[in-house]
Each structure stands twice: as structure tokens, then as C-alpha cells.
Amino acid sequence: MSRYLTLEEAVAKVVKDHGGIRATERAIGIDKSFLSRLMRGEKTNPSEETLAKLGLRAVPRYERIKETDHG
């Protein structure tokens, strides 16, 4: 089973794989300052187009926050 990454972790991995933020900007056409804001968590909802350029997709997850007694 794959490990889910936060957006920040996923973008940081893409940047690392390209060899740095400037190289990523050149390779995929996303401004380095926008990439930086994604990695810092200042931008949290990139468009589907941006995610596709990064080779990412959003996968919603749901967790129970409180146990309930059904007994």
C-alpha cells in the first residue's frame, strides 16, 4: 500500500527529483515562488492542471474524530 504524502512533502519530493527549485521551474513551467509557497504550506489547493504538471493527484482521506458507542 502506498504512503500518503502531504502536499508539502509531495512537492518537495518533485523538486528534489528535478534537482532543485529552479530546475523544476524550467522543467514543468511552474513559477519557483509558487512552488516555494506550496512547499511551505502557504498555498494548499493547487488546480488540477498544476497537480498534473507536478505529476500528482489529490486523494481525499477521511478519519473518524470521535468513537461512538453503537452498543
N, CA, C and O atoms as a CHARMM CRD file, in Angstrom:
* protein
*
  284
    1    1 MET  N      0.84200  -1.17900   0.00000 PROA 1      0.00000
    2    1 MET  CA     0.00000   0.00000   0.00000 PROA 1      0.00000
    3    1 MET  C      0.88800   1.24400   0.00000 PROA 1      0.00000
    4    1 MET  O      1.90500   1.29000   0.69200 PROA 1      0.00000
    5    2 SER  N      0.50000   2.23500  -0.77100 PROA 2      0.00000
    6    2 SER  CA     1.33000   3.43500  -0.86200 PROA 2      0.00000
    7    2 SER  C      1.13900   4.33200   0.35600 PROA 2      0.00000
    8    2 SER  O      0.08500   4.33400   0.99200 PROA 2      0.00000
    9    3 ARG  N      2.17600   5.08500   0.65900 PROA 3      0.00000
   10    3 ARG  CA     2.13400   6.04400   1.75800 PROA 3      0.00000
   11    3 ARG  C      1.61100   7.35600   1.21300 PROA 3      0.00000
   12    3 ARG  O      2.08200   7.84000   0.18400 PROA 3      0.00000
   13    4 TYR  N      0.64500   7.92700   1.89500 PROA 4      0.00000
   14    4 TYR  CA     0.13800   9.22900   1.51100 PROA 4      0.00000
   15    4 TYR  C      1.11200  10.30300   1.98000 PROA 4      0.00000
   16    4 TYR  O      1.65200  10.22700   3.08400 PROA 4      0.00000
   17    5 LEU  N      1.32800  11.29300   1.14100 PROA 5      0.00000
   18    5 LEU  CA     2.19000  12.40900   1.47200 PROA 5      0.00000
   19    5 LEU  C      1.34100  13.65400   1.64600 PROA 5      0.00000
   20    5 LEU  O      0.26600  13.76800   1.05700 PROA 5      0.00000
   21    6 THR  N      1.81800  14.58000   2.45100 PROA 6      0.00000
   22    6 THR  CA     1.17400  15.88700   2.48000 PROA 6      0.00000
   23    6 THR  C      1.52900  16.58400   1.17200 PROA 6      0.00000
   24    6 THR  O      2.46400  16.17300   0.48400 PROA 6      0.00000
   25    7 LEU  N      0.79800  17.62600   0.82800 PROA 7      0.00000
   26    7 LEU  CA     1.11100  18.38900  -0.36700 PROA 7      0.00000
   27    7 LEU  C      2.53700  18.92600  -0.28600 PROA 7      0.00000
   28    7 LEU  O      3.28100  18.88500  -1.26500 PROA 7      0.00000
   29    8 GLU  N      2.91000  19.42700   0.88800 PROA 8      0.00000
   30    8 GLU  CA     4.25000  19.97200   1.06600 PROA 8      0.00000
   31    8 GLU  C      5.32000  18.91400   0.79100 PROA 8      0.00000
   32    8 GLU  O      6.30400  19.18100   0.10100 PROA 8      0.00000
   33    9 GLU  N      5.11900  17.71100   1.33500 PROA 9      0.00000
   34    9 GLU  CA     6.07800  16.62600   1.13200 PROA 9      0.00000
   35    9 GLU  C      6.15100  16.21200  -0.33700 PROA 9      0.00000
   36    9 GLU  O      7.23400  15.98300  -0.87500 PROA 9      0.00000
   37   10 ALA  N      4.99100  16.11900  -0.97200 PROA 10     0.00000
   38   10 ALA  CA     4.93600  15.68500  -2.36600 PROA 10     0.00000
   39   10 ALA  C      5.63800  16.67800  -3.28600 PROA 10     0.00000
   40   10 ALA  O      6.39500  16.28000  -4.17200 PROA 10     0.00000
   41   11 VAL  N      5.38800  17.96200  -3.07900 PROA 11     0.00000
   42   11 VAL  CA     6.02700  18.98100  -3.91600 PROA 11     0.00000
   43   11 VAL  C      7.52900  19.00400  -3.65500 PROA 11     0.00000
   44   11 VAL  O      8.31800  19.12200  -4.59300 PROA 11     0.00000
   45   12 ALA  N      7.92700  18.89300  -2.40500 PROA 12     0.00000
   46   12 ALA  CA     9.35600  18.86800  -2.06800 PROA 12     0.00000
   47   12 ALA  C     10.05200  17.69000  -2.75300 PROA 12     0.00000
   48   12 ALA  O     11.18700  17.82500  -3.21100 PROA 12     0.00000
   49   13 LYS  N      9.38600  16.54700  -2.82500 PROA 13     0.00000
   50   13 LYS  CA     9.96200  15.37900  -3.49100 PROA 13     0.00000
   51   13 LYS  C     10.10700  15.63300  -4.98700 PROA 13     0.00000
   52   13 LYS  O     11.12800  15.27200  -5.57300 PROA 13     0.00000
   53   14 VAL  N      9.11600  16.24000  -5.60800 PROA 14     0.00000
   54   14 VAL  CA     9.20300  16.56700  -7.03100 PROA 14     0.00000
   55   14 VAL  C     10.38500  17.49700  -7.27400 PROA 14     0.00000
   56   14 VAL  O     11.16500  17.29500  -8.20500 PROA 14     0.00000
   57   15 VAL  N     10.51200  18.51900  -6.42800 PROA 15     0.00000
   58   15 VAL  CA    11.61500  19.47700  -6.56300 PROA 15     0.00000
   59   15 VAL  C     12.96100  18.77000  -6.39300 PROA 15     0.00000
   60   15 VAL  O     13.89200  19.01300  -7.16100 PROA 15     0.00000
   61   16 LYS  N     13.06400  17.91300  -5.40900 PROA 16     0.00000
   62   16 LYS  CA    14.30700  17.16900  -5.19200 PROA 16     0.00000
   63   16 LYS  C     14.62700  16.29300  -6.40000 PROA 16     0.00000
   64   16 LYS  O     15.77400  16.22700  -6.84200 PROA 16     0.00000
   65   17 ASP  N     13.60600  15.62100  -6.93000 PROA 17     0.00000
   66   17 ASP  CA    13.81400  14.73700  -8.08400 PROA 17     0.00000
   67   17 ASP  C     14.29500  15.49800  -9.31800 PROA 17     0.00000
   68   17 ASP  O     15.01200  14.94100 -10.14900 PROA 17     0.00000
   69   18 HSD  N     13.90600  16.77000  -9.44200 PROA 18     0.00000
   70   18 HSD  CA    14.34600  17.59400 -10.57800 PROA 18     0.00000
   71   18 HSD  C     15.69900  18.25800 -10.31800 PROA 18     0.00000
   72   18 HSD  O     16.29400  18.83200 -11.23100 PROA 18     0.00000
   73   19 GLY  N     16.17900  18.18300  -9.09500 PROA 19     0.00000
   74   19 GLY  CA    17.48200  18.74500  -8.78900 PROA 19     0.00000
   75   19 GLY  C     17.45900  20.16300  -8.25800 PROA 19     0.00000
   76   19 GLY  O     18.48900  20.83600  -8.24600 PROA 19     0.00000
   77   20 GLY  N     16.29900  20.62800  -7.81700 PROA 20     0.00000
   78   20 GLY  CA    16.20100  21.95900  -7.23200 PROA 20     0.00000
   79   20 GLY  C     15.00500  22.71700  -7.76100 PROA 20     0.00000
   80   20 GLY  O     14.36000  22.31200  -8.72900 PROA 20     0.00000
   81   21 ILE  N     14.72600  23.82800  -7.10200 PROA 21     0.00000
   82   21 ILE  CA    13.51300  24.57600  -7.42200 PROA 21     0.00000
   83   21 ILE  C     13.59400  25.26800  -8.78900 PROA 21     0.00000
   84   21 ILE  O     12.59900  25.32500  -9.51100 PROA 21     0.00000
   85   22 ARG  N     14.76000  25.78700  -9.14300 PROA 22     0.00000
   86   22 ARG  CA    14.90900  26.44400 -10.45100 PROA 22     0.00000
   87   22 ARG  C     14.81800  25.42500 -11.58500 PROA 22     0.00000
   88   22 ARG  O     14.21400  25.69700 -12.62300 PROA 22     0.00000
   89   23 ALA  N     15.41200  24.26400 -11.38800 PROA 23     0.00000
   90   23 ALA  CA    15.33600  23.21100 -12.39700 PROA 23     0.00000
   91   23 ALA  C     13.89400  22.73900 -12.56600 PROA 23     0.00000
   92   23 ALA  O     13.46200  22.44900 -13.68200 PROA 23     0.00000
   93   24 THR  N     13.15300  22.66100 -11.47100 PROA 24     0.00000
   94   24 THR  CA    11.75600  22.25300 -11.53300 PROA 24     0.00000
   95   24 THR  C     10.94300  23.29300 -12.29500 PROA 24     0.00000
   96   24 THR  O     10.09600  22.94900 -13.11900 PROA 24     0.00000
   97   25 GLU  N     11.20700  24.55800 -12.01600 PROA 25     0.00000
   98   25 GLU  CA    10.51800  25.64300 -12.72500 PROA 25     0.00000
   99   25 GLU  C     10.73300  25.50200 -14.23600 PROA 25     0.00000
  100   25 GLU  O      9.78100  25.59200 -15.01100 PROA 25     0.00000
  101   26 ARG  N     11.97100  25.28300 -14.64700 PROA 26     0.00000
  102   26 ARG  CA    12.27700  25.14600 -16.07700 PROA 26     0.00000
  103   26 ARG  C     11.63400  23.88800 -16.67200 PROA 26     0.00000
  104   26 ARG  O     11.12200  23.91400 -17.79100 PROA 26     0.00000
  105   27 ALA  N     11.66500  22.80100 -15.91900 PROA 27     0.00000
  106   27 ALA  CA    11.19800  21.51600 -16.44300 PROA 27     0.00000
  107   27 ALA  C      9.68300  21.44900 -16.59600 PROA 27     0.00000
  108   27 ALA  O      9.18300  20.88500 -17.56900 PROA 27     0.00000
  109   28 ILE  N      8.94700  22.02400 -15.63900 PROA 28     0.00000
  110   28 ILE  CA     7.49600  21.83600 -15.68100 PROA 28     0.00000
  111   28 ILE  C      6.71100  23.12400 -15.85900 PROA 28     0.00000
  112   28 ILE  O      5.49200  23.08400 -16.02400 PROA 28     0.00000
  113   29 GLY  N      7.38900  24.26300 -15.82900 PROA 29     0.00000
  114   29 GLY  CA     6.71800  25.51800 -16.13900 PROA 29     0.00000
  115   29 GLY  C      5.88300  26.10400 -15.01500 PROA 29     0.00000
  116   29 GLY  O      4.92400  26.83100 -15.27300 PROA 29     0.00000
  117   30 ILE  N      6.23100  25.79900 -13.77400 PROA 30     0.00000
  118   30 ILE  CA     5.54800  26.41400 -12.62800 PROA 30     0.00000
  119   30 ILE  C      6.54500  27.34100 -11.95200 PROA 30     0.00000
  120   30 ILE  O      7.67500  26.94600 -11.66100 PROA 30     0.00000
  121   31 ASP  N      6.12700  28.56400 -11.70500 PROA 31     0.00000
  122   31 ASP  CA     6.97800  29.58200 -11.10200 PROA 31     0.00000
  123   31 ASP  C      7.59400  29.10400  -9.78800 PROA 31     0.00000
  124   31 ASP  O      6.92300  28.50200  -8.95000 PROA 31     0.00000
  125   32 LYS  N      8.89400  29.38800  -9.63000 PROA 32     0.00000
  126   32 LYS  CA     9.61500  28.91600  -8.43800 PROA 32     0.00000
  127   32 LYS  C      9.04000  29.48600  -7.14700 PROA 32     0.00000
  128   32 LYS  O      9.06300  28.80800  -6.12000 PROA 32     0.00000
  129   33 SER  N      8.52700  30.70600  -7.17200 PROA 33     0.00000
  130   33 SER  CA     7.94900  31.27200  -5.94400 PROA 33     0.00000
  131   33 SER  C      6.65100  30.55200  -5.57700 PROA 33     0.00000
  132   33 SER  O      6.35200  30.37400  -4.39600 PROA 33     0.00000
  133   34 PHE  N      5.87800  30.13600  -6.59000 PROA 34     0.00000
  134   34 PHE  CA     4.66300  29.37200  -6.31300 PROA 34     0.00000
  135   34 PHE  C      5.01900  27.99600  -5.76000 PROA 34     0.00000
  136   34 PHE  O      4.38600  27.52000  -4.81800 PROA 34     0.00000
  137   35 LEU  N      6.02600  27.36200  -6.34300 PROA 35     0.00000
  138   35 LEU  CA     6.49200  26.07100  -5.82200 PROA 35     0.00000
  139   35 LEU  C      6.92800  26.20100  -4.36900 PROA 35     0.00000
  140   35 LEU  O      6.61300  25.35300  -3.53400 PROA 35     0.00000
  141   36 SER  N      7.65000  27.26400  -4.08300 PROA 36     0.00000
  142   36 SER  CA     8.12400  27.50200  -2.72600 PROA 36     0.00000
  143   36 SER  C      6.95200  27.67300  -1.75800 PROA 36     0.00000
  144   36 SER  O      6.98000  27.13700  -0.65000 PROA 36     0.00000
  145   37 ARG  N      5.93300  28.41200  -2.17000 PROA 37     0.00000
  146   37 ARG  CA     4.75200  28.60200  -1.31100 PROA 37     0.00000
  147   37 ARG  C      4.01500  27.28800  -1.09300 PROA 37     0.00000
  148   37 ARG  O      3.49200  27.04900  -0.00400 PROA 37     0.00000
  149   38 LEU  N      3.96600  26.43000  -2.11100 PROA 38     0.00000
  150   38 LEU  CA     3.36300  25.10400  -1.93700 PROA 38     0.00000
  151   38 LEU  C      4.13800  24.29200  -0.90800 PROA 38     0.00000
  152   38 LEU  O      3.54300  23.63600  -0.05300 PROA 38     0.00000
  153   39 MET  N      5.46100  24.33500  -0.99000 PROA 39     0.00000
  154   39 MET  CA     6.29200  23.55500  -0.05900 PROA 39     0.00000
  155   39 MET  C      6.21200  24.07400   1.36700 PROA 39     0.00000
  156   39 MET  O      6.39400  23.30500   2.31100 PROA 39     0.00000
  157   40 ARG  N      5.94400  25.35700   1.54200 PROA 40     0.00000
  158   40 ARG  CA     5.82000  25.93600   2.88800 PROA 40     0.00000
  159   40 ARG  C      4.40000  25.84500   3.43400 PROA 40     0.00000
  160   40 ARG  O      4.16100  26.21700   4.58300 PROA 40     0.00000
  161   41 GLY  N      3.46100  25.36300   2.64100 PROA 41     0.00000
  162   41 GLY  CA     2.08400  25.24500   3.09800 PROA 41     0.00000
  163   41 GLY  C      1.30200  26.53500   3.01700 PROA 41     0.00000
  164   41 GLY  O      0.20600  26.62900   3.56900 PROA 41     0.00000
  165   42 GLU  N      1.84500  27.53500   2.33700 PROA 42     0.00000
  166   42 GLU  CA     1.14400  28.80900   2.18700 PROA 42     0.00000
  167   42 GLU  C      0.06600  28.73000   1.10700 PROA 42     0.00000
  168   42 GLU  O     -0.89900  29.49400   1.13200 PROA 42     0.00000
  169   43 LYS  N      0.22800  27.82000   0.17400 PROA 43     0.00000
  170   43 LYS  CA    -0.78100  27.51900  -0.84100 PROA 43     0.00000
  171   43 LYS  C     -1.19000  26.07800  -0.60900 PROA 43     0.00000
  172   43 LYS  O     -0.33800  25.19400  -0.51600 PROA 43     0.00000
  173   44 THR  N     -2.49400  25.83800  -0.51600 PROA 44     0.00000
  174   44 THR  CA    -2.92500  24.49800  -0.12500 PROA 44     0.00000
  175   44 THR  C     -3.90100  23.83800  -1.08600 PROA 44     0.00000
  176   44 THR  O     -4.26800  22.68100  -0.88700 PROA 44     0.00000
  177   45 ASN  N     -4.32700  24.54500  -2.11800 PROA 45     0.00000
  178   45 ASN  CA    -5.32300  23.96900  -3.01000 PROA 45     0.00000
  179   45 ASN  C     -4.96600  24.26000  -4.47000 PROA 45     0.00000
  180   45 ASN  O     -5.67400  25.01100  -5.14100 PROA 45     0.00000
  181   46 PRO  N     -3.86900  23.66800  -4.96700 PROA 46     0.00000
  182   46 PRO  CA    -3.49500  23.93400  -6.35100 PROA 46     0.00000
  183   46 PRO  C     -4.51000  23.34800  -7.32900 PROA 46     0.00000
  184   46 PRO  O     -5.22300  22.39800  -7.00600 PROA 46     0.00000
  185   47 SER  N     -4.56300  23.91700  -8.50400 PROA 47     0.00000
  186   47 SER  CA    -5.50400  23.45200  -9.53300 PROA 47     0.00000
  187   47 SER  C     -5.12500  22.04900 -10.00400 PROA 47     0.00000
  188   47 SER  O     -4.00700  21.58200  -9.78500 PROA 47     0.00000
  189   48 GLU  N     -6.07100  21.39900 -10.64700 PROA 48     0.00000
  190   48 GLU  CA    -5.80400  20.07600 -11.22700 PROA 48     0.00000
  191   48 GLU  C     -4.68700  20.17400 -12.26300 PROA 48     0.00000
  192   48 GLU  O     -3.87300  19.26000 -12.38800 PROA 48     0.00000
  193   49 GLU  N     -4.64700  21.27700 -13.00300 PROA 49     0.00000
  194   49 GLU  CA    -3.59800  21.49300 -14.00700 PROA 49     0.00000
  195   49 GLU  C     -2.22500  21.55800 -13.34300 PROA 49     0.00000
  196   49 GLU  O     -1.27000  20.94700 -13.82300 PROA 49     0.00000
  197   50 THR  N     -2.12900  22.29100 -12.25000 PROA 50     0.00000
  198   50 THR  CA    -0.86000  22.39500 -11.52600 PROA 50     0.00000
  199   50 THR  C     -0.44900  21.03600 -10.97600 PROA 50     0.00000
  200   50 THR  O      0.71200  20.64300 -11.09000 PROA 50     0.00000
  201   51 LEU  N     -1.39000  20.32200 -10.38400 PROA 51     0.00000
  202   51 LEU  CA    -1.08100  18.98900  -9.86400 PROA 51     0.00000
  203   51 LEU  C     -0.59100  18.06800 -10.97400 PROA 51     0.00000
  204   51 LEU  O      0.35600  17.30500 -10.78400 PROA 51     0.00000
  205   52 ALA  N     -1.24200  18.14000 -12.13800 PROA 52     0.00000
  206   52 ALA  CA    -0.83300  17.29100 -13.26200 PROA 52     0.00000
  207   52 ALA  C      0.58700  17.61800 -13.70200 PROA 52     0.00000
  208   52 ALA  O      1.36500  16.70800 -13.98900 PROA 52     0.00000
  209   53 LYS  N      0.94000  18.90100 -13.76100 PROA 53     0.00000
  210   53 LYS  CA     2.30500  19.29300 -14.12800 PROA 53     0.00000
  211   53 LYS  C      3.31500  18.73800 -13.13200 PROA 53     0.00000
  212   53 LYS  O      4.43600  18.39100 -13.50400 PROA 53     0.00000
  213   54 LEU  N      2.91500  18.65500 -11.87200 PROA 54     0.00000
  214   54 LEU  CA     3.78400  18.12200 -10.82300 PROA 54     0.00000
  215   54 LEU  C      3.78400  16.59400 -10.79300 PROA 54     0.00000
  216   54 LEU  O      4.56900  15.98300 -10.06800 PROA 54     0.00000
  217   55 GLY  N      2.89600  15.97900 -11.58600 PROA 55     0.00000
  218   55 GLY  CA     2.78400  14.52600 -11.57200 PROA 55     0.00000
  219   55 GLY  C      2.08500  14.01200 -10.32700 PROA 55     0.00000
  220   55 GLY  O      2.35200  12.90300  -9.86600 PROA 55     0.00000
  221   56 LEU  N      1.18600  14.82700  -9.78600 PROA 56     0.00000
  222   56 LEU  CA     0.47200  14.49600  -8.55400 PROA 56     0.00000
  223   56 LEU  C     -1.02900  14.46200  -8.78300 PROA 56     0.00000
  224   56 LEU  O     -1.53000  14.97400  -9.78400 PROA 56     0.00000
  225   57 ARG  N     -1.73100  13.85800  -7.85400 PROA 57     0.00000
  226   57 ARG  CA    -3.19000  13.92700  -7.82700 PROA 57     0.00000
  227   57 ARG  C     -3.62900  13.96900  -6.37300 PROA 57     0.00000
  228   57 ARG  O     -2.97500  13.41500  -5.49000 PROA 57     0.00000
  229   58 ALA  N     -4.73500  14.63000  -6.14800 PROA 58     0.00000
  230   58 ALA  CA    -5.28800  14.71000  -4.79800 PROA 58     0.00000
  231   58 ALA  C     -6.07400  13.43900  -4.51600 PROA 58     0.00000
  232   58 ALA  O     -6.83100  12.96200  -5.36200 PROA 58     0.00000
  233   59 VAL  N     -5.88800  12.89400  -3.31600 PROA 59     0.00000
  234   59 VAL  CA    -6.61300  11.70300  -2.88500 PROA 59     0.00000
  235   59 VAL  C     -7.18600  12.00900  -1.51100 PROA 59     0.00000
  236   59 VAL  O     -6.46500  11.98400  -0.51300 PROA 59     0.00000
  237   60 PRO  N     -8.49500  12.30300  -1.45600 PROA 60     0.00000
  238   60 PRO  CA    -9.08200  12.64100  -0.14200 PROA 60     0.00000
  239   60 PRO  C     -9.01700  11.45500   0.81000 PROA 60     0.00000
  240   60 PRO  O     -9.13600  10.30100   0.40000 PROA 60     0.00000
  241   61 ARG  N     -8.82600  11.76100   2.08100 PROA 61     0.00000
  242   61 ARG  CA    -8.84200  10.74700   3.13400 PROA 61     0.00000
  243   61 ARG  C     -9.80400  11.20600   4.21600 PROA 61     0.00000
  244   61 ARG  O     -9.99600  12.40300   4.42900 PROA 61     0.00000
  245   62 TYR  N    -10.39200  10.26500   4.87900 PROA 62     0.00000
  246   62 TYR  CA   -11.32700  10.57700   5.95700 PROA 62     0.00000
  247   62 TYR  C    -10.97100   9.76100   7.17900 PROA 62     0.00000
  248   62 TYR  O    -10.65400   8.57500   7.08600 PROA 62     0.00000
  249   63 GLU  N    -11.02800  10.41400   8.32300 PROA 63     0.00000
  250   63 GLU  CA   -10.73600   9.75000   9.58100 PROA 63     0.00000
  251   63 GLU  C    -11.84700  10.07300  10.57600 PROA 63     0.00000
  252   63 GLU  O    -12.40700  11.16900  10.56900 PROA 63     0.00000
  253   64 ARG  N    -12.14900   9.11500  11.41900 PROA 64     0.00000
  254   64 ARG  CA   -13.11400   9.37000  12.48800 PROA 64     0.00000
  255   64 ARG  C    -12.43800  10.20600  13.55000 PROA 64     0.00000
  256   64 ARG  O    -11.29300   9.94800  13.92200 PROA 64     0.00000
  257   65 ILE  N    -13.13600  11.19100  14.03000 PROA 65     0.00000
  258   65 ILE  CA   -12.54600  12.04000  15.05900 PROA 65     0.00000
  259   65 ILE  C    -13.04800  11.69300  16.44800 PROA 65     0.00000
  260   65 ILE  O    -12.46500  12.11600  17.44600 PROA 65     0.00000
  261   66 LYS  N    -14.13100  10.92200  16.51600 PROA 66     0.00000
  262   66 LYS  CA   -14.66600  10.53400  17.82800 PROA 66     0.00000
  263   66 LYS  C    -15.29700   9.16000  17.69000 PROA 66     0.00000
  264   66 LYS  O    -16.07200   8.90400  16.76900 PROA 66     0.00000
  265   67 GLU  N    -14.95700   8.29000  18.61000 PROA 67     0.00000
  266   67 GLU  CA   -15.57600   6.98700  18.63900 PROA 67     0.00000
  267   67 GLU  C    -16.99500   7.11100  19.15800 PROA 67     0.00000
  268   67 GLU  O    -17.25400   7.88100  20.08200 PROA 67     0.00000
  269   68 THR  N    -17.91000   6.36600  18.57700 PROA 68     0.00000
  270   68 THR  CA   -19.29200   6.36700  19.06400 PROA 68     0.00000
  271   68 THR  C    -19.64300   4.99300  19.57500 PROA 68     0.00000
  272   68 THR  O    -19.09900   3.99500  19.10200 PROA 68     0.00000
  273   69 ASP  N    -20.52900   4.92800  20.51700 PROA 69     0.00000
  274   69 ASP  CA   -20.94900   3.66200  21.09600 PROA 69     0.00000
  275   69 ASP  C    -22.23600   3.24800  20.40200 PROA 69     0.00000
  276   69 ASP  O    -23.27500   3.88800  20.56400 PROA 69     0.00000
  277   70 HSD  N    -22.15800   2.17300  19.63100 PROA 70     0.00000
  278   70 HSD  CA   -23.34800   1.66000  18.92900 PROA 70     0.00000
  279   70 HSD  C    -23.89900   0.43100  19.63200 PROA 70     0.00000
  280   70 HSD  O    -24.63000  -0.35000  19.02300 PROA 70     0.00000
  281   71 GLY  N    -23.57000   0.25000  20.86600 PROA 71     0.00000
  282   71 GLY  CA   -23.97300  -0.96600  21.56500 PROA 71     0.00000
  283   71 GLY  C    -25.06200  -0.71700  22.48000 PROA 71     0.00000
  284   71 GLY  O    -25.52600  -1.63800  23.15300 PROA 71     0.00000
